[in-house]
């Protein structure tokens, strides 16, 4: 079964930027967005 890749939306990117500015971990951001931590890290 092939993997399906989906880009982050503009809103998700804004959440990532805000949470990173607040020093949140990659894992906590991924959990909030229901995404893989590797997706957030990239």
mmCIF entry with sequence, helices, sheets and N, C-alpha, C, O atoms, coordinates in Angstrom:
data_MODEL
# 
_entry.id   MODEL 
# 
_entity.id                         1 
_entity.type                       polymer 
_entity.pdbx_number_of_molecules   1 
# 
_entity_poly.entity_id                      1 
_entity_poly.type                           'polypeptide(L)' 
_entity_poly.nstd_linkage                   no 
_entity_poly.nstd_monomer                   no 
_entity_poly.pdbx_seq_one_letter_code       
;(UNK)(UNK)(UNK)(UNK)(UNK)(UNK)(UNK)(UNK)(UNK)(UNK)(UNK)(UNK)(UNK)(UNK)(UNK)(UNK)
(UNK)(UNK)(UNK)(UNK)(UNK)(UNK)(UNK)(UNK)(UNK)(UNK)(UNK)(UNK)(UNK)(UNK)(UNK)(UNK)
(UNK)(UNK)(UNK)(UNK)(UNK)(UNK)(UNK)(UNK)(UNK)(UNK)
;
_entity_poly.pdbx_seq_one_letter_code_can   XXXXXXXXXXXXXXXXXXXXXXXXXXXXXXXXXXXXXXXXXX 
_entity_poly.pdbx_strand_id                 A 
# 
loop_
_entity_poly_seq.entity_id 
_entity_poly_seq.num 
_entity_poly_seq.mon_id 
_entity_poly_seq.hetero 
1 1  UNK n 
1 2  UNK n 
1 3  UNK n 
1 4  UNK n 
1 5  UNK n 
1 6  UNK n 
1 7  UNK n 
1 8  UNK n 
1 9  UNK n 
1 10 UNK n 
1 11 UNK n 
1 12 UNK n 
1 13 UNK n 
1 14 UNK n 
1 15 UNK n 
1 16 UNK n 
1 17 UNK n 
1 18 UNK n 
1 19 UNK n 
1 20 UNK n 
1 21 UNK n 
1 22 UNK n 
1 23 UNK n 
1 24 UNK n 
1 25 UNK n 
1 26 UNK n 
1 27 UNK n 
1 28 UNK n 
1 29 UNK n 
1 30 UNK n 
1 31 UNK n 
1 32 UNK n 
1 33 UNK n 
1 34 UNK n 
1 35 UNK n 
1 36 UNK n 
1 37 UNK n 
1 38 UNK n 
1 39 UNK n 
1 40 UNK n 
1 41 UNK n 
1 42 UNK n 
# 
_struct_asym.id          A 
_struct_asym.entity_id   1 
# 
loop_
_struct_conf.conf_type_id 
_struct_conf.id 
_struct_conf.pdbx_PDB_helix_id 
_struct_conf.beg_label_comp_id 
_struct_conf.beg_label_asym_id 
_struct_conf.beg_label_seq_id 
_struct_conf.pdbx_beg_PDB_ins_code 
_struct_conf.end_label_comp_id 
_struct_conf.end_label_asym_id 
_struct_conf.end_label_seq_id 
_struct_conf.pdbx_end_PDB_ins_code 
_struct_conf.beg_auth_comp_id 
_struct_conf.beg_auth_asym_id 
_struct_conf.beg_auth_seq_id 
_struct_conf.end_auth_comp_id 
_struct_conf.end_auth_asym_id 
_struct_conf.end_auth_seq_id 
_struct_conf.pdbx_PDB_helix_class 
_struct_conf.details 
_struct_conf.pdbx_PDB_helix_length 
HELX_P HELX_P1 AA1 UNK A 10 ? UNK A 21 ? UNK A 10 UNK A 21 1 ? 12 
HELX_P HELX_P2 AA2 UNK A 26 ? UNK A 33 ? UNK A 26 UNK A 33 1 ? 8  
HELX_P HELX_P3 AA3 UNK A 37 ? UNK A 41 ? UNK A 37 UNK A 41 1 ? 5  
# 
_struct_conf_type.id          HELX_P 
_struct_conf_type.criteria    ? 
_struct_conf_type.reference   ? 
# 
loop_
_atom_site.group_PDB 
_atom_site.id 
_atom_site.type_symbol 
_atom_site.label_atom_id 
_atom_site.label_alt_id 
_atom_site.label_comp_id 
_atom_site.label_asym_id 
_atom_site.label_entity_id 
_atom_site.label_seq_id 
_atom_site.pdbx_PDB_ins_code 
_atom_site.Cartn_x 
_atom_site.Cartn_y 
_atom_site.Cartn_z 
_atom_site.occupancy 
_atom_site.B_iso_or_equiv 
_atom_site.pdbx_formal_charge 
_atom_site.auth_seq_id 
_atom_site.auth_comp_id 
_atom_site.auth_asym_id 
_atom_site.auth_atom_id 
_atom_site.pdbx_PDB_model_num 
ATOM 1   N N  . UNK A 1 1  ? 0.846  -1.184 0.000  1.00 0.00 ? 1  UNK A N  1 
ATOM 2   C CA . UNK A 1 1  ? 0.000  0.000  0.000  1.00 0.00 ? 1  UNK A CA 1 
ATOM 3   C C  . UNK A 1 1  ? 0.888  1.242  0.000  1.00 0.00 ? 1  UNK A C  1 
ATOM 4   O O  . UNK A 1 1  ? 1.707  1.411  0.904  1.00 0.00 ? 1  UNK A O  1 
ATOM 5   N N  . UNK A 1 2  ? 0.740  2.110  -0.995 1.00 0.00 ? 2  UNK A N  1 
ATOM 6   C CA . UNK A 1 2  ? 1.578  3.315  -1.068 1.00 0.00 ? 2  UNK A CA 1 
ATOM 7   C C  . UNK A 1 2  ? 1.207  4.329  0.015  1.00 0.00 ? 2  UNK A C  1 
ATOM 8   O O  . UNK A 1 2  ? 0.059  4.427  0.446  1.00 0.00 ? 2  UNK A O  1 
ATOM 9   N N  . UNK A 1 3  ? 2.214  5.066  0.428  1.00 0.00 ? 3  UNK A N  1 
ATOM 10  C CA . UNK A 1 3  ? 1.972  6.133  1.403  1.00 0.00 ? 3  UNK A CA 1 
ATOM 11  C C  . UNK A 1 3  ? 1.390  7.343  0.696  1.00 0.00 ? 3  UNK A C  1 
ATOM 12  O O  . UNK A 1 3  ? 1.698  7.617  -0.464 1.00 0.00 ? 3  UNK A O  1 
ATOM 13  N N  . UNK A 1 4  ? 0.551  8.053  1.411  1.00 0.00 ? 4  UNK A N  1 
ATOM 14  C CA . UNK A 1 4  ? -0.043 9.277  0.869  1.00 0.00 ? 4  UNK A CA 1 
ATOM 15  C C  . UNK A 1 4  ? 0.583  10.461 1.599  1.00 0.00 ? 4  UNK A C  1 
ATOM 16  O O  . UNK A 1 4  ? 0.509  10.556 2.824  1.00 0.00 ? 4  UNK A O  1 
ATOM 17  N N  . UNK A 1 5  ? 1.191  11.351 0.845  1.00 0.00 ? 5  UNK A N  1 
ATOM 18  C CA . UNK A 1 5  ? 1.834  12.520 1.430  1.00 0.00 ? 5  UNK A CA 1 
ATOM 19  C C  . UNK A 1 5  ? 0.942  13.737 1.244  1.00 0.00 ? 5  UNK A C  1 
ATOM 20  O O  . UNK A 1 5  ? 0.351  13.936 0.183  1.00 0.00 ? 5  UNK A O  1 
ATOM 21  N N  . UNK A 1 6  ? 0.857  14.544 2.289  1.00 0.00 ? 6  UNK A N  1 
ATOM 22  C CA . UNK A 1 6  ? 0.007  15.718 2.252  1.00 0.00 ? 6  UNK A CA 1 
ATOM 23  C C  . UNK A 1 6  ? 0.792  16.898 2.829  1.00 0.00 ? 6  UNK A C  1 
ATOM 24  O O  . UNK A 1 6  ? 1.374  16.798 3.908  1.00 0.00 ? 6  UNK A O  1 
ATOM 25  N N  . UNK A 1 7  ? 0.800  17.989 2.113  1.00 0.00 ? 7  UNK A N  1 
ATOM 26  C CA . UNK A 1 7  ? 1.523  19.173 2.576  1.00 0.00 ? 7  UNK A CA 1 
ATOM 27  C C  . UNK A 1 7  ? 0.806  19.815 3.742  1.00 0.00 ? 7  UNK A C  1 
ATOM 28  O O  . UNK A 1 7  ? -0.398 19.640 3.929  1.00 0.00 ? 7  UNK A O  1 
ATOM 29  N N  . UNK A 1 8  ? 1.576  20.570 4.531  1.00 0.00 ? 8  UNK A N  1 
ATOM 30  C CA . UNK A 1 8  ? 0.972  21.352 5.609  1.00 0.00 ? 8  UNK A CA 1 
ATOM 31  C C  . UNK A 1 8  ? 0.211  22.521 4.996  1.00 0.00 ? 8  UNK A C  1 
ATOM 32  O O  . UNK A 1 8  ? 0.655  23.134 4.025  1.00 0.00 ? 8  UNK A O  1 
ATOM 33  N N  . UNK A 1 9  ? -0.932 22.810 5.577  1.00 0.00 ? 9  UNK A N  1 
ATOM 34  C CA . UNK A 1 9  ? -1.703 23.959 5.111  1.00 0.00 ? 9  UNK A CA 1 
ATOM 35  C C  . UNK A 1 9  ? -1.077 25.241 5.657  1.00 0.00 ? 9  UNK A C  1 
ATOM 36  O O  . UNK A 1 9  ? -0.217 25.200 6.537  1.00 0.00 ? 9  UNK A O  1 
ATOM 37  N N  . UNK A 1 10 ? -1.512 26.351 5.134  1.00 0.00 ? 10 UNK A N  1 
ATOM 38  C CA . UNK A 1 10 ? -1.027 27.646 5.612  1.00 0.00 ? 10 UNK A CA 1 
ATOM 39  C C  . UNK A 1 10 ? -1.355 27.833 7.086  1.00 0.00 ? 10 UNK A C  1 
ATOM 40  O O  . UNK A 1 10 ? -0.543 28.364 7.844  1.00 0.00 ? 10 UNK A O  1 
ATOM 41  N N  . UNK A 1 11 ? -2.535 27.401 7.490  1.00 0.00 ? 11 UNK A N  1 
ATOM 42  C CA . UNK A 1 11 ? -2.937 27.518 8.898  1.00 0.00 ? 11 UNK A CA 1 
ATOM 43  C C  . UNK A 1 11 ? -2.055 26.647 9.791  1.00 0.00 ? 11 UNK A C  1 
ATOM 44  O O  . UNK A 1 11 ? -1.655 27.072 10.874 1.00 0.00 ? 11 UNK A O  1 
ATOM 45  N N  . UNK A 1 12 ? -1.753 25.430 9.339  1.00 0.00 ? 12 UNK A N  1 
ATOM 46  C CA . UNK A 1 12 ? -0.882 24.551 10.121 1.00 0.00 ? 12 UNK A CA 1 
ATOM 47  C C  . UNK A 1 12 ? 0.515  25.141 10.248 1.00 0.00 ? 12 UNK A C  1 
ATOM 48  O O  . UNK A 1 12 ? 1.138  25.058 11.306 1.00 0.00 ? 12 UNK A O  1 
ATOM 49  N N  . UNK A 1 13 ? 1.002  25.733 9.171  1.00 0.00 ? 13 UNK A N  1 
ATOM 50  C CA . UNK A 1 13 ? 2.325  26.371 9.225  1.00 0.00 ? 13 UNK A CA 1 
ATOM 51  C C  . UNK A 1 13 ? 2.352  27.526 10.220 1.00 0.00 ? 13 UNK A C  1 
ATOM 52  O O  . UNK A 1 13 ? 3.353  27.738 10.904 1.00 0.00 ? 13 UNK A O  1 
ATOM 53  N N  . UNK A 1 14 ? 1.258  28.269 10.300 1.00 0.00 ? 14 UNK A N  1 
ATOM 54  C CA . UNK A 1 14 ? 1.167  29.368 11.263 1.00 0.00 ? 14 UNK A CA 1 
ATOM 55  C C  . UNK A 1 14 ? 1.197  28.826 12.692 1.00 0.00 ? 14 UNK A C  1 
ATOM 56  O O  . UNK A 1 14 ? 1.842  29.403 13.567 1.00 0.00 ? 14 UNK A O  1 
ATOM 57  N N  . UNK A 1 15 ? 0.499  27.721 12.920 1.00 0.00 ? 15 UNK A N  1 
ATOM 58  C CA . UNK A 1 15 ? 0.500  27.095 14.254 1.00 0.00 ? 15 UNK A CA 1 
ATOM 59  C C  . UNK A 1 15 ? 1.914  26.637 14.608 1.00 0.00 ? 15 UNK A C  1 
ATOM 60  O O  . UNK A 1 15 ? 2.380  26.851 15.727 1.00 0.00 ? 15 UNK A O  1 
ATOM 61  N N  . UNK A 1 16 ? 2.589  26.008 13.653 1.00 0.00 ? 16 UNK A N  1 
ATOM 62  C CA . UNK A 1 16 ? 3.961  25.544 13.889 1.00 0.00 ? 16 UNK A CA 1 
ATOM 63  C C  . UNK A 1 16 ? 4.870  26.723 14.241 1.00 0.00 ? 16 UNK A C  1 
ATOM 64  O O  . UNK A 1 16 ? 5.636  26.644 15.202 1.00 0.00 ? 16 UNK A O  1 
ATOM 65  N N  . UNK A 1 17 ? 4.794  27.805 13.484 1.00 0.00 ? 17 UNK A N  1 
ATOM 66  C CA . UNK A 1 17 ? 5.640  28.973 13.756 1.00 0.00 ? 17 UNK A CA 1 
ATOM 67  C C  . UNK A 1 17 ? 5.351  29.567 15.129 1.00 0.00 ? 17 UNK A C  1 
ATOM 68  O O  . UNK A 1 17 ? 6.273  29.932 15.858 1.00 0.00 ? 17 UNK A O  1 
ATOM 69  N N  . UNK A 1 18 ? 4.075  29.664 15.482 1.00 0.00 ? 18 UNK A N  1 
ATOM 70  C CA . UNK A 1 18 ? 3.695  30.237 16.779 1.00 0.00 ? 18 UNK A CA 1 
ATOM 71  C C  . UNK A 1 18 ? 4.169  29.353 17.925 1.00 0.00 ? 18 UNK A C  1 
ATOM 72  O O  . UNK A 1 18 ? 4.736  29.840 18.903 1.00 0.00 ? 18 UNK A O  1 
ATOM 73  N N  . UNK A 1 19 ? 3.933  28.056 17.798 1.00 0.00 ? 19 UNK A N  1 
ATOM 74  C CA . UNK A 1 19 ? 4.319  27.139 18.871 1.00 0.00 ? 19 UNK A CA 1 
ATOM 75  C C  . UNK A 1 19 ? 5.836  27.031 19.003 1.00 0.00 ? 19 UNK A C  1 
ATOM 76  O O  . UNK A 1 19 ? 6.350  26.899 20.114 1.00 0.00 ? 19 UNK A O  1 
ATOM 77  N N  . UNK A 1 20 ? 6.562  27.084 17.880 1.00 0.00 ? 20 UNK A N  1 
ATOM 78  C CA . UNK A 1 20 ? 8.022  27.047 17.967 1.00 0.00 ? 20 UNK A CA 1 
ATOM 79  C C  . UNK A 1 20 ? 8.550  28.313 18.625 1.00 0.00 ? 20 UNK A C  1 
ATOM 80  O O  . UNK A 1 20 ? 9.528  28.264 19.370 1.00 0.00 ? 20 UNK A O  1 
ATOM 81  N N  . UNK A 1 21 ? 7.910  29.448 18.355 1.00 0.00 ? 21 UNK A N  1 
ATOM 82  C CA . UNK A 1 21 ? 8.311  30.702 18.996 1.00 0.00 ? 21 UNK A CA 1 
ATOM 83  C C  . UNK A 1 21 ? 8.091  30.631 20.506 1.00 0.00 ? 21 UNK A C  1 
ATOM 84  O O  . UNK A 1 21 ? 8.804  31.270 21.280 1.00 0.00 ? 21 UNK A O  1 
ATOM 85  N N  . UNK A 1 22 ? 7.092  29.843 20.909 1.00 0.00 ? 22 UNK A N  1 
ATOM 86  C CA . UNK A 1 22 ? 6.809  29.645 22.341 1.00 0.00 ? 22 UNK A CA 1 
ATOM 87  C C  . UNK A 1 22 ? 7.637  28.509 22.939 1.00 0.00 ? 22 UNK A C  1 
ATOM 88  O O  . UNK A 1 22 ? 7.405  28.093 24.074 1.00 0.00 ? 22 UNK A O  1 
ATOM 89  N N  . UNK A 1 23 ? 8.614  28.007 22.160 1.00 0.00 ? 23 UNK A N  1 
ATOM 90  C CA . UNK A 1 23 ? 9.547  26.970 22.601 1.00 0.00 ? 23 UNK A CA 1 
ATOM 91  C C  . UNK A 1 23 ? 8.875  25.612 22.852 1.00 0.00 ? 23 UNK A C  1 
ATOM 92  O O  . UNK A 1 23 ? 9.334  24.848 23.701 1.00 0.00 ? 23 UNK A O  1 
ATOM 93  N N  . UNK A 1 24 ? 7.799  25.308 22.125 1.00 0.00 ? 24 UNK A N  1 
ATOM 94  C CA . UNK A 1 24 ? 7.137  24.007 22.229 1.00 0.00 ? 24 UNK A CA 1 
ATOM 95  C C  . UNK A 1 24 ? 7.947  22.968 21.459 1.00 0.00 ? 24 UNK A C  1 
ATOM 96  O O  . UNK A 1 24 ? 8.621  23.294 20.482 1.00 0.00 ? 24 UNK A O  1 
ATOM 97  N N  . UNK A 1 25 ? 7.874  21.727 21.902 1.00 0.00 ? 25 UNK A N  1 
ATOM 98  C CA . UNK A 1 25 ? 8.620  20.662 21.234 1.00 0.00 ? 25 UNK A CA 1 
ATOM 99  C C  . UNK A 1 25 ? 7.945  20.263 19.926 1.00 0.00 ? 25 UNK A C  1 
ATOM 100 O O  . UNK A 1 25 ? 6.755  20.497 19.717 1.00 0.00 ? 25 UNK A O  1 
ATOM 101 N N  . UNK A 1 26 ? 8.738  19.660 19.065 1.00 0.00 ? 26 UNK A N  1 
ATOM 102 C CA . UNK A 1 26 ? 8.228  19.167 17.777 1.00 0.00 ? 26 UNK A CA 1 
ATOM 103 C C  . UNK A 1 26 ? 7.131  18.127 18.024 1.00 0.00 ? 26 UNK A C  1 
ATOM 104 O O  . UNK A 1 26 ? 6.108  18.119 17.339 1.00 0.00 ? 26 UNK A O  1 
ATOM 105 N N  . UNK A 1 27 ? 7.349  17.263 18.993 1.00 0.00 ? 27 UNK A N  1 
ATOM 106 C CA . UNK A 1 27 ? 6.366  16.214 19.289 1.00 0.00 ? 27 UNK A CA 1 
ATOM 107 C C  . UNK A 1 27 ? 5.039  16.787 19.774 1.00 0.00 ? 27 UNK A C  1 
ATOM 108 O O  . UNK A 1 27 ? 3.980  16.283 19.400 1.00 0.00 ? 27 UNK A O  1 
ATOM 109 N N  . UNK A 1 28 ? 5.078  17.823 20.594 1.00 0.00 ? 28 UNK A N  1 
ATOM 110 C CA . UNK A 1 28 ? 3.828  18.407 21.078 1.00 0.00 ? 28 UNK A CA 1 
ATOM 111 C C  . UNK A 1 28 ? 3.074  19.103 19.939 1.00 0.00 ? 28 UNK A C  1 
ATOM 112 O O  . UNK A 1 28 ? 1.844  19.065 19.886 1.00 0.00 ? 28 UNK A O  1 
ATOM 113 N N  . UNK A 1 29 ? 3.814  19.732 19.037 1.00 0.00 ? 29 UNK A N  1 
ATOM 114 C CA . UNK A 1 29 ? 3.183  20.365 17.879 1.00 0.00 ? 29 UNK A CA 1 
ATOM 115 C C  . UNK A 1 29 ? 2.557  19.294 16.987 1.00 0.00 ? 29 UNK A C  1 
ATOM 116 O O  . UNK A 1 29 ? 1.425  19.445 16.526 1.00 0.00 ? 29 UNK A O  1 
ATOM 117 N N  . UNK A 1 30 ? 3.292  18.221 16.749 1.00 0.00 ? 30 UNK A N  1 
ATOM 118 C CA . UNK A 1 30 ? 2.790  17.129 15.906 1.00 0.00 ? 30 UNK A CA 1 
ATOM 119 C C  . UNK A 1 30 ? 1.520  16.522 16.500 1.00 0.00 ? 30 UNK A C  1 
ATOM 120 O O  . UNK A 1 30 ? 0.569  16.224 15.778 1.00 0.00 ? 30 UNK A O  1 
ATOM 121 N N  . UNK A 1 31 ? 1.515  16.346 17.801 1.00 0.00 ? 31 UNK A N  1 
ATOM 122 C CA . UNK A 1 31 ? 0.339  15.770 18.460 1.00 0.00 ? 31 UNK A CA 1 
ATOM 123 C C  . UNK A 1 31 ? -0.867 16.695 18.302 1.00 0.00 ? 31 UNK A C  1 
ATOM 124 O O  . UNK A 1 31 ? -1.979 16.232 18.047 1.00 0.00 ? 31 UNK A O  1 
ATOM 125 N N  . UNK A 1 32 ? -0.651 17.983 18.452 1.00 0.00 ? 32 UNK A N  1 
ATOM 126 C CA . UNK A 1 32 ? -1.753 18.943 18.328 1.00 0.00 ? 32 UNK A CA 1 
ATOM 127 C C  . UNK A 1 32 ? -2.328 18.973 16.909 1.00 0.00 ? 32 UNK A C  1 
ATOM 128 O O  . UNK A 1 32 ? -3.537 19.111 16.725 1.00 0.00 ? 32 UNK A O  1 
ATOM 129 N N  . UNK A 1 33 ? -1.449 18.842 15.908 1.00 0.00 ? 33 UNK A N  1 
ATOM 130 C CA . UNK A 1 33 ? -1.882 18.903 14.509 1.00 0.00 ? 33 UNK A CA 1 
ATOM 131 C C  . UNK A 1 33 ? -2.234 17.529 13.935 1.00 0.00 ? 33 UNK A C  1 
ATOM 132 O O  . UNK A 1 33 ? -2.643 17.423 12.778 1.00 0.00 ? 33 UNK A O  1 
ATOM 133 N N  . UNK A 1 34 ? -2.075 16.475 14.745 1.00 0.00 ? 34 UNK A N  1 
ATOM 134 C CA . UNK A 1 34 ? -2.316 15.098 14.280 1.00 0.00 ? 34 UNK A CA 1 
ATOM 135 C C  . UNK A 1 34 ? -1.437 14.779 13.067 1.00 0.00 ? 34 UNK A C  1 
ATOM 136 O O  . UNK A 1 34 ? -1.903 14.222 12.073 1.00 0.00 ? 34 UNK A O  1 
ATOM 137 N N  . UNK A 1 35 ? -0.176 15.140 13.170 1.00 0.00 ? 35 UNK A N  1 
ATOM 138 C CA . UNK A 1 35 ? 0.813  14.902 12.118 1.00 0.00 ? 35 UNK A CA 1 
ATOM 139 C C  . UNK A 1 35 ? 2.004  14.168 12.710 1.00 0.00 ? 35 UNK A C  1 
ATOM 140 O O  . UNK A 1 35 ? 2.168  14.099 13.928 1.00 0.00 ? 35 UNK A O  1 
ATOM 141 N N  . UNK A 1 36 ? 2.824  13.627 11.839 1.00 0.00 ? 36 UNK A N  1 
ATOM 142 C CA . UNK A 1 36 ? 4.039  12.959 12.259 1.00 0.00 ? 36 UNK A CA 1 
ATOM 143 C C  . UNK A 1 36 ? 5.071  14.002 12.711 1.00 0.00 ? 36 UNK A C  1 
ATOM 144 O O  . UNK A 1 36 ? 5.166  15.075 12.115 1.00 0.00 ? 36 UNK A O  1 
ATOM 145 N N  . UNK A 1 37 ? 5.841  13.692 13.760 1.00 0.00 ? 37 UNK A N  1 
ATOM 146 C CA . UNK A 1 37 ? 6.886  14.636 14.169 1.00 0.00 ? 37 UNK A CA 1 
ATOM 147 C C  . UNK A 1 37 ? 7.894  14.926 13.053 1.00 0.00 ? 37 UNK A C  1 
ATOM 148 O O  . UNK A 1 37 ? 8.423  16.034 12.973 1.00 0.00 ? 37 UNK A O  1 
ATOM 149 N N  . UNK A 1 38 ? 8.163  13.942 12.198 1.00 0.00 ? 38 UNK A N  1 
ATOM 150 C CA . UNK A 1 38 ? 9.107  14.181 11.107 1.00 0.00 ? 38 UNK A CA 1 
ATOM 151 C C  . UNK A 1 38 ? 8.559  15.197 10.100 1.00 0.00 ? 38 UNK A C  1 
ATOM 152 O O  . UNK A 1 38 ? 9.325  15.944 9.491  1.00 0.00 ? 38 UNK A O  1 
ATOM 153 N N  . UNK A 1 39 ? 7.255  15.224 9.929  1.00 0.00 ? 39 UNK A N  1 
ATOM 154 C CA . UNK A 1 39 ? 6.633  16.218 9.041  1.00 0.00 ? 39 UNK A CA 1 
ATOM 155 C C  . UNK A 1 39 ? 6.833  17.616 9.610  1.00 0.00 ? 39 UNK A C  1 
ATOM 156 O O  . UNK A 1 39 ? 7.128  18.554 8.870  1.00 0.00 ? 39 UNK A O  1 
ATOM 157 N N  . UNK A 1 40 ? 6.677  17.753 10.897 1.00 0.00 ? 40 UNK A N  1 
ATOM 158 C CA . UNK A 1 40 ? 6.836  19.066 11.542 1.00 0.00 ? 40 UNK A CA 1 
ATOM 159 C C  . UNK A 1 40 ? 8.305  19.487 11.503 1.00 0.00 ? 40 UNK A C  1 
ATOM 160 O O  . UNK A 1 40 ? 8.615  20.654 11.263 1.00 0.00 ? 40 UNK A O  1 
ATOM 161 N N  . UNK A 1 41 ? 9.191  18.547 11.736 1.00 0.00 ? 41 UNK A N  1 
ATOM 162 C CA . UNK A 1 41 ? 10.622 18.841 11.745 1.00 0.00 ? 41 UNK A CA 1 
ATOM 163 C C  . UNK A 1 41 ? 11.165 19.305 10.408 1.00 0.00 ? 41 UNK A C  1 
ATOM 164 O O  . UNK A 1 41 ? 12.129 20.068 10.351 1.00 0.00 ? 41 UNK A O  1 
ATOM 165 N N  . UNK A 1 42 ? 10.548 18.844 9.337  1.00 0.00 ? 42 UNK A N  1 
ATOM 166 C CA . UNK A 1 42 ? 11.015 19.232 7.999  1.00 0.00 ? 42 UNK A CA 1 
ATOM 167 C C  . UNK A 1 42 ? 10.559 20.634 7.692  1.00 0.00 ? 42 UNK A C  1 
ATOM 168 O O  . UNK A 1 42 ? 10.847 21.154 6.614  1.00 0.00 ? 42 UNK A O  1 
# 
